[in-house]
Amino acid sequence: MRYIRFFNELSIGDISIVGGKNASLGEMYQNLTPKGVAVPNGFATTSDAYWLLLEQNGIKDKIAHILSDLDINDTGNLQKRGLEVRTLILNAHLPKVLADELLEAYKTLSNEYGSQNIDVAVRSSGTAEDLPDASFAGQQETFLNVSSDKELLACVLKCFASLFTDRAISYRTSRGFDHFKVALSVGVQKMVRSDISSSGIMFTIDTESGSENLILINSIWGLGENVVSGRVNADEFFLFKPTLKNGITTILKRSLGSKKEKMLYDAASRTLNIQTTQEEQNRFSITDDEAVTLAKQAVAIEEHYGRPMDIEWAKDGNDGKLYIVQARPETVMSKQNKSITSQKYSLSAKGAKILTSGRAIGEKIGSGEVCIINDTSEFARFKEGNVLVADTTNPDWEPVMKKAAAVVTNRGSRTCHAAIVAREIGVPAVVGCVDATAILQDGQKVTVSCADGDEGHVYEGELEYAIKTIDMSQLQPTKTKLFVNVGNPAEAFGFAQMPNDGVGLARMEFIMNNSINAHPMALIDMRKGKSVQDEEQIRSFMTPYSDTKEFFLQKISEGVGMIAAAFYPKPVIIRTSDFKSNEYRGMRGGFDYEAQEENPMIGFRGASRYYDESYREAFEWECEALKRVREEMGLDNMKIMIPFVRTPEEGKKVIAVMREKGLVQGEKGLEIYAMCEIPANVILADKFLEVFDGYSIGSNDLTQLTLGVDRESAKIAHIFDERNEAVKRMLQMAIEACKTRGKYIGICGQAPSDYPEITEFLVQNGIDSISLNPDSLFKMRQVVSELEGKSESI
């Protein structure tokens, strides 16, 4: 055949002939299918077939003339020119030699799968597509469930015409691609019956932080076009690549998407969207085992290509197998230079009204007037600097997205086209808000913030915000370990990109508050069949889990695991839960389990809870979750810290409970520290350090209890000062006690983040590590580096 190549005749070196999409399919079919990566067979037209179409129909010069006065910044002009070119091609005739070869290849492929006319996907592949410096993903058309000779020939012609969709014309022009140096290849591939199963996308790089240690999988019911377009909010799985390569299948996080629609085959229109059932919405569209299988295939593909990849997959509902239907280089996060500068956005205004929220794409902030767009016909009224608000977007919308200060959509997940394009052009986007087009109004001034981790917010009004640029090339390594404090697991992989030596404090209560949102003892009693307050609310928050214990263990281990994985193999110190009784009381179901204390700050908190019969079972669950992180997830860089230990005997009781639940001090490198935050911890350091492997100083409580100041009292707030001489002596004594006994000593309290002079004092006294808030890390690294330089020169 002159104009057709089957996948077994193609390799990645054939991009100039069949485009990146088809060349990649051929590469994988030949080289990765033997290694367990299942790729459905197919064939592709060559670039010569496209040029033959233009030549035999005499339309190349006509296309050039139509595009001669193109202005991609004028959406009306762009739409008019694009329609004229597409109409020209659609009215052309496929050359007979090409049509004959297409039908012959289709017959051969159908016979291979034991049928006369199999269902195929007909996809476009630009010959410059998916190069490392350009992503043409979604620029041209795809046609699914094609099942006859006539349909096949018609769809091939439509694919050729789609080389000149408005979005493709705009994309090429804005990036300097000559329209006549890009041809189009059409790929024809056996359809996978995901219409009766599930499908999705996966990336071998974190699409937000750029961490190459993560695999992100999005999954939905039915055909995969809905997740690509952002029409459906997908299920999400994060897997950890380093432990996966070592044979440990670590699913760090699972998030249930709403998945309110699914795309099926339809005899009349080829595909049809229908509403999913409540049962489908309330369960994951793939199992954990299937997520692991997909992740292993993703690793094999990435290792073969030697770079991060963007992969589409589908599960066949007939044979139950998982198939790879596309793979292309990831072209946004992998291109970013993280070694030179970093920008940190932060809102200056506090307490502003949140209008709607969704999934944050990127870490930037943008503001402007809302412009709600329902259809491409409305593009002309969109102005530079507007905030684009839409139900969803697709690649056709790129021309207006480039003009936008920010993008907000009702639907979509972090791997939909809207999110991918937003990242590529550097625009903040909040997707999957559900109600954005109903809540926001045309002309309304808003601020769109993606600077607060996983969740993005749309605020009322144009708010002030700051942008801090840090030149990381100027930061010097320090002898004193500089750790970072992490509260929100969603921010962990972003913080891990900063120069750091690990995590000095990850607060369990933050994870518990965000992920559990219920009193642990209420969950325990619910599991025993007892009636508890707020049970209906707790159950609704638990979806899709029915077992309260598995819900607790999964959510806690995922939260801790995300932080431990983000910084792996650096040490990550997790502090077990340290809510006060009033905070526990305020949780769902908490009222019946907590007494009213006059001063909960020094009441029933910390270690005292863990062995007490009224709470011990909840702490045992906590221990089981931490054991899961270390053993099942393989994240043995996690260390444990116990808060508010009043006596050495209390410490022994807590460690005994931990041992019973499989957290054995010293086993597999497990270290257990105590928070040094009570004067007794300093005065009896020799006794405490016989029980624990070291200390981490909690300067907030240590200052409070040394000075007798309630740190929540505004009346005496002026007395609360970590720089007080009494507090400094406590710090000095604690450091000296640990140094004398060869035990770890760090600090994770607020003081070093607020006061450079405290940092200087700690360094001078030889502290092992200082854990800082992320926004203080760069400044304090410079302070510590200068101090250590001075001491060496003396």
PyMOL commands that set and color helices and strands:
alter all, ss='L'
color gray80, all
select helices_A, chain A and resi 7-9+12-31+33-35+47-57+60-66+75-90+96-112+149-164+166-174+194-196+225-229+241-245+278-281+288-305+333-335+376-381+395-401+417-425+436-439+472-474+489-495+508-515+520-527+535-542+548-567+581-585+591-593+600-602+607-610+616-632+648-660+667-669+679-683+685-691+699-707+717-719+725-741+751-754+756-764+774-793
alter helices_A, ss='H'
color red, helices_A
select strands_A, chain A and resi 4-6+42-45+120-126+142-146+184-190+198-203+214-221+235-240+251-255+261-266+270-275+309-315+322-329+341-347+354-361+365-372+387-390+406-409+429-431+445-449+455-460+465-471+481-486+503-507+572-575+638-642+672-676+694-697+744-747+769-772
alter strands_A, ss='S'
color yellow, strands_A
deselect
rebuild
show_as cartoon
